[in-house]
Amino acid sequence: MAGVPTVDLLALRGFDAVSYHLPNGPKAGRAEHEVSWRGRVWRFLGPANREIFRRDPEAYAPRLGGFDPVGVAEGRLVETDPLVFAVAAGRLYLFRDAGRRERAAVEAALLGEAEARWPGLSGLTDGLPPG
C-alpha cells in the first residue's frame, strides 16, 4: 500500500547477536545501538558489537534463518527460544527447547542434515527468521 511505512521486526527478541559468542552471553541489546539487516532490527550492547556485526552479519546471525535445527532436519520450520542456543563451529544455532539442543549435541550429524535441508525450506520464510 502506498504511504504505509515498512516495519523492521526485532531480531533475537532484542538480544545482542555478537554476545552469544562471548563469555556470559547472550545479553540484551539496547535500542540506541541498532542496525537494520534483512528486514530485522538487530540490537547490541554497545557500538563495538554493532560494528562487529556490521562487518560480517552472516557470521553472527543465527544459522537456518533462526529456526530450530531439529525441525529443519525433519523438513519443518519450528520457532525457537533465543535463550536456548548453541554455538557450533563458530556459528549460532537456536532451539525450541533444551531437549532439542541436547539431541543436536548427541546426534553429531544433525546440524549437517539441517544445513543440507535448509536451502529447500528457506524460501518458505519470506526471508524473515522467527528469532
C-alpha positions as CSV (number, residue, x, y, z in Angstrom):
1,M,0.0,0.0,0.0
2,A,1.3,3.4,-0.9
3,G,2.2,5.6,2.0
4,V,2.4,2.7,4.5
5,P,5.8,2.6,6.3
6,T,7.6,-0.6,6.4
7,V,8.4,-2.0,9.8
8,D,11.5,-4.0,10.6
9,L,11.0,-6.8,13.1
10,L,13.2,-7.2,16.1
11,A,15.7,-9.9,15.7
12,L,16.5,-12.3,18.5
13,R,13.9,-10.7,20.7
14,G,16.4,-7.9,21.2
15,F,19.4,-10.0,22.3
16,D,22.8,-8.9,21.0
17,A,23.9,-11.4,18.3
18,V,27.6,-10.9,19.0
19,S,27.1,-11.5,22.7
20,Y,26.2,-15.2,22.0
21,H,29.8,-15.7,21.0
22,L,31.3,-14.1,24.2
23,P,31.6,-15.4,27.8
24,N,28.4,-14.8,29.8
25,G,26.3,-14.3,26.7
26,P,23.7,-13.7,25.5
27,K,22.9,-10.2,26.7
28,A,20.0,-7.9,25.8
29,G,20.9,-5.2,23.3
30,R,20.0,-1.6,23.6
31,A,17.7,0.5,21.3
32,E,20.4,3.2,20.9
33,H,22.7,0.6,19.3
34,E,20.6,-0.8,16.5
35,V,21.2,-1.7,12.9
36,S,18.8,-3.0,10.2
37,W,19.7,-6.1,8.2
38,R,17.5,-8.4,6.2
39,G,14.2,-6.9,7.4
40,R,15.1,-7.1,11.0
41,V,16.4,-4.7,13.6
42,W,19.4,-6.0,15.5
43,R,20.2,-4.6,18.9
44,F,23.6,-4.6,20.5
45,L,25.1,-3.8,23.9
46,G,27.2,-1.0,22.5
47,P,28.7,0.4,19.4
48,A,31.7,-2.1,19.3
49,N,29.4,-5.1,19.0
50,R,27.2,-3.3,16.5
51,E,30.3,-2.6,14.3
52,I,31.5,-6.2,14.6
53,F,28.1,-7.3,13.4
54,R,28.0,-4.8,10.5
55,R,31.4,-6.1,9.2
56,D,30.2,-9.7,8.9
57,P,26.5,-10.2,9.8
58,E,26.4,-13.7,8.4
59,A,29.0,-14.8,11.0
60,Y,26.8,-13.6,13.9
61,A,23.2,-14.1,12.8
62,P,21.6,-17.4,13.7
63,R,22.0,-20.2,11.1
64,L,19.0,-21.7,9.4
65,G,17.1,-18.4,9.5
66,G,16.8,-18.7,13.2
67,F,14.7,-21.9,13.0
68,D,15.3,-25.0,15.1
69,P,17.8,-27.3,13.5
70,V,15.9,-30.4,14.6
71,G,12.8,-29.2,12.8
72,V,14.8,-28.2,9.8
73,A,16.5,-31.6,9.6
74,E,13.0,-33.1,9.7
75,G,11.7,-30.7,6.9
76,R,9.8,-28.4,9.2
77,L,10.1,-24.8,10.3
78,V,10.0,-24.7,14.1
79,E,10.2,-21.5,16.0
80,T,12.9,-21.1,18.7
81,D,13.7,-19.5,22.0
82,P,16.6,-17.2,21.8
83,L,17.8,-18.2,25.2
84,V,18.1,-21.9,24.1
85,F,21.2,-21.9,21.8
86,A,24.5,-23.5,20.9
87,V,27.5,-22.1,19.1
88,A,28.9,-24.9,17.0
89,A,31.9,-24.4,14.7
90,G,31.6,-20.7,15.5
91,R,28.0,-20.5,14.2
92,L,24.9,-19.7,16.3
93,Y,22.0,-22.2,16.3
94,L,18.8,-21.5,18.2
95,F,16.5,-24.3,19.5
96,R,12.9,-24.6,20.6
97,D,13.8,-26.2,23.9
98,A,16.7,-27.7,25.9
99,G,15.7,-31.3,24.8
100,R,16.2,-30.4,21.1
101,R,19.5,-28.7,21.9
102,E,20.6,-31.9,23.7
103,R,19.6,-34.0,20.8
104,A,21.7,-31.9,18.4
105,A,24.7,-32.3,20.8
106,V,24.3,-36.1,20.9
107,E,23.5,-36.6,17.2
108,A,26.7,-35.3,15.5
109,A,25.2,-35.4,12.0
110,L,22.0,-33.4,12.9
111,L,23.4,-29.9,12.3
112,G,24.8,-31.0,8.9
113,E,21.5,-32.6,7.9
114,A,19.7,-29.3,8.9
115,E,22.2,-27.2,6.9
116,A,21.7,-29.5,3.8
117,R,18.0,-29.3,4.1
118,W,17.8,-25.5,4.7
119,P,18.1,-24.3,1.1
120,G,14.8,-26.1,0.3
121,L,13.0,-24.6,3.2
122,S,14.4,-21.1,3.3
123,G,12.0,-19.9,0.6
124,L,9.1,-20.6,2.9
125,T,10.1,-17.9,5.3
126,D,9.7,-14.8,3.1
127,G,13.3,-14.1,4.3
128,L,12.2,-13.4,7.8
129,P,13.5,-15.6,10.6
130,P,11.4,-16.1,13.7
131,G,14.3,-15.0,16.0
